[in-house]
Amino acid sequence: MTQPIRLGPEPVAEWITEVCGWQEQARVLLGHLPSQLRLVHDADRWWIGIDAFAPYLRVQLCAGRVLDDGTFGDVSAVLDGPVNATDREELAQAVQELRKRLDAPQPPNRWAAGRYGFPQP
């Protein structure tokens, strides 16, 4: 018997933490809505925003830096669209792509900034 797929942002954060080996280096913070959370990787000083869409089969991911004072920098990496939350390979590729985009920041993103509680660019 197969395990049922758990849906929502928490299982996505747990899986990213597991597959990236961040168990001792990451923390999860709740967002403004139950469908949102932020996965913070303190050692590398960056975070991933996870926003789940009902029926929670897809998630929108974005990323930003943790600043020197410990606060969160603006969203500086956004994917082109939602990611399949039930496909671990697609999620792994999405995290890799976010990291690449974080290293070559994009212009501020008004939608992502608003969704994650940042001032509008």
Disulfide bonds with the S-S distance in Angstrom:
none
